[in-house]
Amino acid sequence: MNTLADAAPALPPEWLARLADIEPPPPAGLAWLWTLIAVLLLSGLLGGVWLLRSRRRAGAPADHSPAHPLQSETPEDLQNEALRRLDRLEHRWRQGHCSSREAAYHLAAILRRGAAIPSERSEAWAYLQRRLDELRYPRRPAGELEPELFARARAFLEPRVEDAARSRREREAEQPPA
């Protein structure tokens, strides 16, 4: 059974002659291997670019966002950090680096973290919260953020810083010298 004639004796000889002229395809080369290597390199390159971009974006809020979590949790640090973030936010907003809506979101977050929310709802606090809500969740065009909202927010933050400094001085005065 080494020849085609032995394997298929029932075929007519003219068919066997036609089959004898057929050449098998060339053996498979290494093209599939090169294709696999190219696909792996390209996917690795794209994955690396995506990873670098996502890490860069994840690191951005620590430098630019006033709503990034605070590093310290003592009341004085919270208040001082809130004032610093308020100044940075106002500067970014005045430079046009953030929209009025985005500034309103950040301003509300700063107030939640750093301001002593009044126990009795004062008219100034209610106005500030109402105006920030209008900018954050507009039912109709709410206009632009007014610079006076930063001054109002600062008024709620600064007394708390002064109270914290006074209480710290009182605690230090009560402790006996070491």
C-alpha positions as CSV (number, residue, x, y, z in Angstrom):
1,M,0.0,0.0,0.0
2,N,2.7,2.4,-0.9
3,T,1.2,3.7,-4.1
4,L,-2.0,5.4,-5.0
5,A,-2.9,2.5,-7.3
6,D,-2.6,0.0,-4.4
7,A,-4.8,2.2,-2.1
8,A,-7.6,2.6,-4.6
9,P,-7.6,-0.3,-7.1
10,A,-11.2,0.4,-8.1
11,L,-10.5,3.8,-9.7
12,P,-10.1,4.0,-13.4
13,P,-6.5,4.6,-14.7
14,E,-7.3,8.0,-16.2
15,W,-8.5,9.3,-12.8
16,L,-5.3,8.0,-11.2
17,A,-3.3,9.9,-13.8
18,R,-5.1,13.1,-13.0
19,L,-4.6,12.6,-9.2
20,A,-0.9,12.0,-9.7
21,D,-0.5,15.5,-11.2
22,I,-1.9,17.2,-8.0
23,E,0.8,18.7,-5.8
24,P,0.1,19.0,-2.1
25,P,0.3,22.5,-0.5
26,P,3.6,23.6,0.8
27,P,4.2,22.8,4.5
28,A,3.0,25.5,6.9
29,G,5.8,27.9,7.7
30,L,6.2,30.1,10.8
31,A,3.9,32.9,9.6
32,W,1.4,32.0,12.4
33,L,4.1,32.4,15.0
34,W,5.1,35.8,13.7
35,T,1.5,36.9,13.6
36,L,1.0,35.7,17.3
37,I,4.1,37.6,18.4
38,A,3.0,40.8,16.6
39,V,-0.5,40.6,18.2
40,L,1.0,40.0,21.7
41,L,3.4,43.0,21.3
42,L,0.7,45.3,20.0
43,S,-1.7,44.3,22.8
44,G,1.1,44.8,25.4
45,L,1.9,48.2,24.0
46,L,-1.8,49.3,24.0
47,G,-2.2,47.9,27.6
48,G,0.8,49.8,28.8
49,V,-0.4,53.1,27.3
50,W,-3.8,52.5,28.9
51,L,-2.2,51.8,32.3
52,L,-0.1,54.9,32.2
53,R,-3.1,57.1,31.2
54,S,-5.3,55.7,33.9
55,R,-2.6,56.1,36.5
56,R,-2.0,59.7,35.4
57,R,-5.8,60.4,35.6
58,A,-6.1,58.7,39.0
59,G,-3.3,60.9,40.4
60,A,-4.7,64.2,39.1
61,P,-7.3,64.8,41.9
62,A,-4.6,64.8,44.6
63,D,-3.1,67.9,43.0
64,H,-6.0,69.7,41.5
65,S,-9.3,68.7,43.1
66,P,-10.4,70.6,46.2
67,A,-12.7,67.7,47.1
68,H,-9.9,65.2,47.4
69,P,-9.8,63.5,50.9
70,L,-7.9,65.4,53.5
71,Q,-4.6,64.0,54.9
72,S,-5.3,64.9,58.5
73,E,-8.5,64.7,60.5
74,T,-7.9,67.1,63.4
75,P,-10.4,69.9,63.5
76,E,-7.8,72.7,63.1
77,D,-6.3,70.9,60.1
78,L,-9.7,70.3,58.5
79,Q,-10.5,74.0,58.8
80,N,-7.2,75.3,57.6
81,E,-7.2,72.8,54.7
82,A,-10.7,73.9,53.8
83,L,-9.7,77.5,53.6
84,R,-6.6,76.6,51.5
85,R,-8.9,74.6,49.2
86,L,-11.4,77.4,49.0
87,D,-8.6,79.8,47.9
88,R,-7.3,77.3,45.3
89,L,-10.8,76.7,44.0
90,E,-11.6,80.4,43.7
91,H,-8.3,80.9,41.8
92,R,-9.0,78.0,39.4
93,W,-12.6,79.3,38.8
94,R,-11.4,82.9,38.2
95,Q,-8.7,81.5,35.7
96,G,-11.5,79.6,33.9
97,H,-10.1,76.2,34.7
98,C,-13.4,74.9,35.9
99,S,-17.0,75.7,35.2
100,S,-19.5,77.4,37.6
101,R,-21.2,74.0,38.1
102,E,-18.0,72.2,38.9
103,A,-16.9,75.0,41.2
104,A,-20.3,74.8,43.0
105,Y,-19.9,71.1,43.5
106,H,-16.4,71.6,45.0
107,L,-17.5,74.6,47.1
108,A,-20.3,72.5,48.6
109,A,-17.8,69.7,49.4
110,I,-15.4,72.1,51.0
111,L,-18.2,73.6,53.2
112,R,-19.3,70.1,54.3
113,R,-15.8,69.2,55.4
114,G,-14.7,72.5,56.9
115,A,-17.6,74.6,58.0
116,A,-19.5,74.4,61.2
117,I,-23.1,73.9,60.0
118,P,-25.2,76.4,62.0
119,S,-27.6,74.7,64.4
120,E,-30.2,77.4,63.7
121,R,-30.6,77.8,60.0
122,S,-29.4,81.4,59.4
123,E,-30.6,83.2,56.3
124,A,-27.0,83.5,55.0
125,W,-26.4,79.8,55.3
126,A,-29.8,79.0,53.6
127,Y,-29.1,81.4,50.8
128,L,-25.6,79.9,50.2
129,Q,-26.9,76.4,50.1
130,R,-29.8,77.3,47.9
131,R,-27.6,79.1,45.4
132,L,-25.1,76.2,45.3
133,D,-27.9,73.7,44.7
134,E,-29.3,75.9,41.9
135,L,-25.9,75.8,40.2
136,R,-25.2,72.1,40.9
137,Y,-28.7,70.8,39.9
138,P,-30.1,73.4,37.4
139,R,-33.8,73.0,36.5
140,R,-33.4,76.0,34.3
141,P,-30.2,77.9,33.3
142,A,-28.9,79.0,36.7
143,G,-26.4,81.5,35.5
144,E,-22.8,81.8,36.6
145,L,-21.3,81.4,40.0
146,E,-20.9,84.8,41.7
147,P,-17.7,85.7,43.4
148,E,-19.6,86.7,46.5
149,L,-20.4,83.0,47.2
150,F,-16.7,82.5,47.9
151,A,-16.8,85.3,50.4
152,R,-19.9,83.9,52.0
153,A,-18.3,80.5,52.3
154,R,-15.1,82.0,53.7
155,A,-17.3,83.7,56.4
156,F,-18.5,80.3,57.5
157,L,-15.0,78.8,57.5
158,E,-12.9,81.5,59.2
159,P,-14.8,81.8,62.5
160,R,-14.4,78.1,63.0
161,V,-10.6,78.4,62.5
162,E,-10.4,81.2,65.0
163,D,-12.5,79.1,67.5
164,A,-10.2,76.1,67.0
165,A,-7.1,78.2,67.6
166,R,-8.6,79.6,70.7
167,S,-9.6,76.2,72.1
168,R,-6.1,74.9,71.3
169,R,-4.5,77.8,73.2
170,E,-6.9,77.1,76.2
171,R,-5.9,73.4,76.2
172,E,-2.3,74.3,76.2
173,A,-2.7,76.8,79.0
174,E,-4.5,74.1,81.1
175,Q,-1.7,71.5,80.8
176,P,1.1,71.8,83.3
177,P,4.5,72.5,81.8
178,A,6.6,69.4,81.4
